[in-house]
Amino acid sequence: PCLLRLEFGGVPQEDQGKRLLLSVNRGGECIIRDTLSPAREGGFYELEVPKDELYVNLWSEEAMEYVDDGKLKIPLGDECPAVRMFSSAIDTRYCEFRQIDVELSKNYCLLTVSFVGDSGGLGKYLAGVDGRVDGYSPDGSPSEGEFFHFIQKQGNGSGNFTLMLPRQRDASLKLDIFGDDGLLKSFSLGNYLLESGYDWT
C-alpha cells in the first residue's frame, strides 16, 4: 500500500473543529469511507490506500446524509445541501508516500427569485426549478441526473423565494410556474444566469 497524508492547513480555522466525510474511490467503487475532524486529527490525517488510480473526496458535514458510494446524490424534490468539498485524482501506483493539501470549496449556489406583481408574489401559483444536475460524481464534477425542487417563500413578507442549487454543467436550468391545471410557463433560468455573468466554476 501507499501511505496517504491529508494536510488540513488550508482549511479555515472556524472549520477545523467540524466533521468531514472522507471517501476514496477506485474504479467506480468506494473502498474507504471515514468521518474525521481536522482539529481532532491534529491538523493532518494519515491512512493506507492501494497503489492505484484513486479519487479522494472530503465532504462537509452538511452533505453527509447525501453521500453514498463516494457520490453525492440529491433526492428528487430536495434542494442542494450547503456542501463544501475537496476532490483530488491521484495516482499512487509508483509511490510509497503521497501528501495532499486539503482546501474546501463551496459547491452550491443560493438563488433568490423575486416575483413582482400586484399580489407581491406568486399568489395562488407555485414555482419550481428543474435541472439536469443531481449531485457530484466521485471525481468531484457535477453528475447528470434529474433535479426538481419547489422553491420556498422567505418569511419576511416579500415576494422573494430561495433555493440552493448544485454547480451546473450548462444553461439547462428552468423556472417552472404551476397553476391548478399544471404547468403554465417555463423560463430559461440557466440562460438568465449565464447572461448575468454568473460563473459556475
N, C-alpha and C positions, 0 to 999 in steps of 0.2 A: 504493500500500500504506500500511499504518499501522505505525508503529514501536511494538512492544510491549516493555515493560521489566518483567522479573520481579525483584522485590526479595526477597532472602533474609534480611533482618534478623530475621524471626520464626522462622527455623529454628534449633533449639538448637545450641550451639557444637560439641557432640560429633557432630552430624550434618553439619557444614559440609564435611567432607572426603569424605563418602560420595557415591557416584554417584546421580543421579536420572535417570529416563527422562521426557522431555518428549514429549507428544503433543498436537497441535492438530487438532480435528475440525471439519469443515464439512459440513452436510447428510448426515451419516451416513458420511462418508469421512474417513480420517486423511490430512491434507495435509502435516503436518510431524511428523517424529519425530527426536529427537536425544538424546544422552546428555551430561549435564553434571554439574558439581560446584560447589556454591556457593563453596567456598574457591578453587577454580581460576579461577572467573569473577570473583573479587574482590568477591563479595557481591551481584552483580546480573548479569543476562543480558538482552541485547537481541537482538531478531530482527524481521524484517519479516513481517507477516501480511496477508492480504487484508482489504479493507473489507467485512465481512460479519458475520453472527451466528456465533460460534465457541464451541467448548468447549475449554478449556485444562486439561490434566491433567499433574500430576507424580507419578510413582510411585517409591517407594523401591526400592533395588536388589534386595531380596528378591523383588519381584514381576516383575522384568524379563522372565523367560522365559515368564511367563503372559500378557503384554500383546501383543496383535496388533490392528492397525487401530484403535488408540485405546481398546480394550476389554480388560478383564481377564477371562479365561475359565479357570475351574478344571476341568481334565480330570476326567471321571467316575472316581472311585476315589481321587483326591487330596484332601488337606485344603487349607484356605485358606493361602496364604503369609502371612508376618508383614508384611503390606503397610501402609505408611503412605502417605497420598496427599493431594493437593490438587486440587480441582476448582473451576473457575470458568466460568460462562457470561458471555461478553462480547459487546457489540455495537460493532464498530469502523466501522460504515458511514459515520459522520459525524465521524470524528476522525483526526487525523494522528499522535497520540501517545496511548498508554494505558499506565498503570502498574498492576501487580498486586502486592500484598504477599502473599508465599507463607508459609503455615503448614501444616505436615504434620499430618494427623490419623490416629490409629490406626484401622484399618478391619478388625479381626479380633477374635475372642474366643477365648481359650484356655479350653477347657471341660475340667473334670476330673469324671469319673464314678466313683463308688465303689460297688463291689459287695460287699455284706456277706452272708456265709454261712459254713457250716461249712468250706468249702474255702478261704475267704479271698479269693474272687474268682469268676470265671466258670466255673472248672473246664474241662470239655471243650467249653463253648459259645463262640460268637463273638458279638460285638456290633458294630453299625454304626449310623451316624447318617445319616438320609435327610432331604433338604430340597428346597426349591424355588428356592434362590438359588445360581447357579453362577458368580458373579463380580460385576463392576461395569461399567456402561454408560459411554459417553463423557461423560454428564452427571454422573457420579460416584455415581449411585444404584445400589442392588443390582439385578442383572439376573435375570430369571426364567429358570430352567432347572433341569435335574436335577442334584442333588448327592447323592453317597453316598460314605462313607468308613468302612472298618473301623477301629475305634479301637484304639490300641496300648497295651499294658500298660506302666506305668512300671517301670523296672529297680530298684526299691528293695524288692521283696518284698511290697509292699502290694497291695490289691485295687483300686488306682486306675488308671484308664485316661484318656488325654488325647487331644484333637484340637483343631485350630484351625478355627473357623467363620467364614464371611463374615457381615457385618451382615445381619440378616433384615428382611423386609418384613411378616411376620405370625407367627402361632404354629404354623406347619405342621411344624416340626421333629419328627422321630420317632426314638426309640431302638429299634432292632430287635434281637431276640435270636434267634440261629440255632442249630439242632441238626443232627444228621445228616440229618434229613428235611426241612430247610429252615426257614422262618420259624416260630418258636414263639410269640412275643409281641411286640407293639409298645407302646411307652409314648409318651404325648404330651409329649415333651420341651419343645416350644415353650410349652405351657401351664404346665409346671413353672417354666420360666424367667420367664414373664410373672408368675406368682403370687409368685415370689421378689422381684419388684421390679426385675429387670434391665432396663435401658434400652438398646435397640439404637441409639438416635440419638446 
